[in-house]
Each structure stands twice: as structure tokens, then as C-alpha cells.
Amino acid sequence: MSAQIPVILVVFLVAIAVVNGFADTYHWYWTTKWLDMPMHFAGGTWLAGFGAWCQYYRRGISVPGFLQVLNVCLIYALSIGLLWEAYEAVVSFLTVGHMNSMTDTLSDLLFDIIGGTTVAILVWWQEKIKNIQISK
């Protein structure tokens, strides 16, 4: 049982923050339209990893079946992803008078989902390999 957040999650969060800081400072989100795709993937990945750590590893609970892990990862990734999209919509409406396109919003949420699903697969696979090694 590990109550400390894993170093990989801290490093990944710092990396996301640094890239986001540069992207905001140098307007990369406006000049490189596709940049929000990997950023949403990274955010969904981080949130799902944090969720898996909170739900299983921090409490020393064995990882259940894939669908349960996927559920946890997607809840964490989408809960913040949906809040972020609502925040973006409000800020866009207040600053430029209209909200982002539905295509942009759905694309952002899709990449959050892909990131969360990737973590669910990795967590489930890691647990499966660990269980195989234990049973040998």
C-alpha cells in the first residue's frame, strides 16, 4: 500500500503544465491547431492514472476486471474533461461572444476518453502480468 503519489504521475503532471505554459505564452493553441489533441490525451491519461492510483494502488486493493478499471479511469478523465469544456465554453462566450464549435468540444472529449482508456488497458495488463508471475 502506497499513500505517496507515484513519481511518474508527478513528473507527467509537471510536463503537462510546462507544455501548457509554453503553449499559452507563445499562443501555440492558436497557431498549432492540433496541439490540443495530444494535450487532452495527456490530461485524460494523467487523470485516469491518478484515478487508478486513488482507487486501487493507494488503498492496496487488487485491480478488478477490465470493465471496472475502465469505468474508474473514464470517470476520472471525463469528470474533469467535461468541467474543462464547460469552463472553455463560458470563457469563450464571455470573451469573444461565442462558444467553441461542437466539433472541437467533441474532439477534446474523445482524446480525454482515449487517454483514459489507454491507462485502463495498461493498468489491467500490468495487473494481469503480476498475477501470472505470482501464480508461477
RODO-2510 file (C-alpha; in nm, 4 decimals, decimal comma):
residues 136
     n   res          X          Y          Z
     1     m     0,0000     0,0000     0,0000
     2     s     0,1473     0,3334    -0,1062
     3     a    -0,0026     0,6600     0,0207
     4     q     0,2501     0,8664    -0,1723
     5     i     0,1575     0,9689    -0,5227
     6     p     0,3818     0,7893    -0,7734
     7     v     0,6727     0,9889    -0,9116
     8     i     0,5608     0,9165    -1,2682
     9     l     0,2306     1,0979    -1,2038
    10     v     0,4114     1,3988    -1,0591
    11     v     0,6594     1,4123    -1,3490
    12     f     0,3797     1,3714    -1,6038
    13     l     0,1743     1,6495    -1,4425
    14     v     0,4744     1,8836    -1,4387
    15     a     0,5422     1,8043    -1,8061
    16     i     0,1803     1,8816    -1,8971
    17     a     0,1967     2,2072    -1,7008
    18     v     0,5236     2,3128    -1,8657
    19     v     0,3989     2,2410    -2,2180
    20     n     0,0708     2,4169    -2,1400
    21     g     0,2614     2,7169    -2,0029
    22     f     0,4649     2,7464    -2,3212
    23     a     0,1556     2,6908    -2,5347
    24     d    -0,0276     2,9722    -2,3561
    25     t     0,2709     3,2077    -2,3570
    26     y     0,3571     3,1577    -2,7230
    27     h    -0,0040     3,1114    -2,8452
    28     w     0,0640     2,7602    -2,9723
    29     y    -0,3009     2,6619    -2,9244
    30     w    -0,3931     2,9244    -3,1866
    31     t    -0,1013     2,8701    -3,4257
    32     t    -0,0849     2,4902    -3,3966
    33     k    -0,4488     2,3850    -3,4087
    34     w    -0,3801     2,0167    -3,3417
    35     l    -0,1870     2,0793    -3,0173
    36     d    -0,4978     2,0479    -2,8024
    37     m    -0,5374     1,6848    -2,9158
    38     p    -0,2205     1,5492    -2,7515
    39     m    -0,2780     1,7815    -2,4559
    40     h    -0,6248     1,6370    -2,3979
    41     f    -0,4849     1,2867    -2,4424
    42     a    -0,2156     1,3677    -2,1845
    43     g    -0,4696     1,5202    -1,9469
    44     g    -0,7042     1,2231    -1,9785
    45     t    -0,4093     0,9897    -1,9264
    46     w    -0,2950     1,1741    -1,6156
    47     l    -0,6436     1,1911    -1,4657
    48     a    -0,7073     0,8222    -1,5314
    49     g    -0,3683     0,7311    -1,3821
    50     f    -0,4455     0,9401    -1,0765
    51     g    -0,7872     0,7736    -1,0527
    52     a    -0,6406     0,4240    -1,0750
    53     w    -0,3843     0,5128    -0,8092
    54     c    -0,6549     0,6588    -0,5799
    55     q    -0,8956     0,3702    -0,6233
    56     y    -0,6577     0,0744    -0,6217
    57     y    -0,2893     0,1267    -0,5526
    58     r    -0,3115     0,3846    -0,2736
    59     r    -0,5549     0,1656    -0,0824
    60     g    -0,3786    -0,1621    -0,1637
    61     i    -0,6843    -0,3025    -0,3400
    62     s    -0,6390    -0,5610    -0,6114
    63     v    -0,7343    -0,4328    -0,9557
    64     p    -1,0657    -0,5917    -1,0603
    65     g    -1,1742    -0,6822    -1,4128
    66     f    -1,1129    -0,4629    -1,7134
    67     l    -1,4584    -0,3046    -1,7262
    68     q    -1,4341    -0,1880    -1,3649
    69     v    -1,0904    -0,0374    -1,4278
    70     l    -1,2151     0,1269    -1,7473
    71     n    -1,5102     0,2696    -1,5557
    72     v    -1,2844     0,4263    -1,2898
    73     c    -1,0420     0,5658    -1,5486
    74     l    -1,3173     0,7168    -1,7632
    75     i    -1,4982     0,8673    -1,4656
    76     y    -1,1796     1,0466    -1,3591
    77     a    -1,0834     1,1527    -1,7130
    78     l    -1,4302     1,2672    -1,8169
    79     s    -1,5320     1,4382    -1,4947
    80     i    -1,2549     1,6942    -1,5291
    81     g    -1,2726     1,6905    -1,9091
    82     l    -1,6401     1,7872    -1,9027
    83     l    -1,5770     2,0580    -1,6438
    84     w    -1,2930     2,1927    -1,8566
    85     e    -1,5131     2,2058    -2,1671
    86     a    -1,7832     2,3912    -1,9700
    87     y    -1,5179     2,6367    -1,8468
    88     e    -1,3906     2,6877    -2,2030
    89     a    -1,7455     2,7472    -2,3271
    90     v    -1,8152     3,0119    -2,0623
    91     v    -1,4812     3,1886    -2,1123
    92     s    -1,5208     3,1838    -2,4912
    93     f    -1,8718     3,3192    -2,4675
    94     l    -1,7689     3,5979    -2,2305
    95     t    -1,4548     3,6981    -2,4206
    96     v    -1,5331     3,6518    -2,7902
    97     g    -1,9122     3,6308    -2,7819
    98     h    -1,9488     3,2705    -2,8951
    99     m    -1,8575     2,9230    -2,7782
   100     n    -1,6145     2,6843    -2,9440
   101     s    -1,7505     2,4597    -3,2136
   102     m    -1,9160     2,1350    -3,1141
   103     t    -1,6567     1,9530    -3,3261
   104     d    -1,3742     2,0967    -3,1138
   105     t    -1,5521     2,0066    -2,7905
   106     l    -1,6257     1,6505    -2,9022
   107     s    -1,2682     1,6097    -3,0280
   108     d    -1,1332     1,7244    -2,6908
   109     l    -1,3583     1,4811    -2,5045
   110     l    -1,2650     1,1999    -2,7436
   111     f    -0,8973     1,2495    -2,6662
   112     d    -0,9758     1,2559    -2,2926
   113     i    -1,1536     0,9213    -2,3412
   114     i    -0,8679     0,7750    -2,5449
   115     g    -0,6204     0,8764    -2,2741
   116     g    -0,8372     0,7247    -2,0010
   117     t    -0,8879     0,4043    -2,1983
   118     t    -0,5143     0,3738    -2,2610
   119     v    -0,4461     0,3883    -1,8872
   120     a    -0,7213     0,1356    -1,8153
   121     i    -0,5630    -0,1067    -2,0623
   122     l    -0,2161    -0,0544    -1,9140
   123     v    -0,3343    -0,0918    -1,5530
   124     w    -0,5347    -0,4042    -1,6333
   125     w    -0,2483    -0,5528    -1,8358
   126     q     0,0043    -0,4782    -1,5587
   127     e    -0,2212    -0,6473    -1,3037
   128     k    -0,2701    -0,9475    -1,5308
   129     i     0,1078    -0,9880    -1,5758
   130     k     0,1609    -0,9523    -1,1986
   131     n    -0,0992    -1,2227    -1,1316
   132     i     0,0633    -1,4573    -1,3858
   133     q     0,4026    -1,4092    -1,2203
   134     i     0,2561    -1,4722    -0,8738
   135     s     0,0864    -1,7940    -0,9828
   136     k     0,4112    -1,9400    -1,1245
***
